[in-house]
Amino acid sequence: MTQLEAARKGVMTAEMARVAVRENATPAFIRDCVARGGLKGGSR
């Protein structure tokens, strides 16, 4: 399963959690952004 597929199914992966820590964001925010296709404009 790809990161995009996991995010669209609402599944949090270890990679998403790792990015959340690095970007100082919540894991849910990262998952939702991935599900939408990425961060647009960089705003949170």
N, C-alpha and C positions, 0 to 999 in steps of 0.2 A: 504494500500500500504506500502511495506517495504521501508527502506532507499535505498536499492539497486535498487529496481524498480523505485523509484522516481528519483534517480540519473541517471539511464539509459534513463529515459524519459526527462532529462534536467530540472527536477523540483528541486528547492531549498527548503529545509525544514527548519523549525526553529531549529531543532537539528543540521543540517549541519552548519547553521550560528553560532550557539553557539560554536561548535567545532572550527570553523575558528577563532573566537575571542580568545578562550583559547589557540590555537596553533599558534597564530599570523600569520595566513595565510589568503588568500582570500577565500571567500565562494565558488567561482568557482573552485579553486584548490581542496578544500575538496570534492565538488560534483564530480569532474572529477576522483579523487582518489577512491571515493566510487564506482563510475560506473565501474572502472577498477578492483575492487575487494579489494581495500585497499592500504595503503602506503607500497611500496616495497623499502626497504633500507633506508627509512627516508629522502632521498634527495628531495629538492624542486627545 
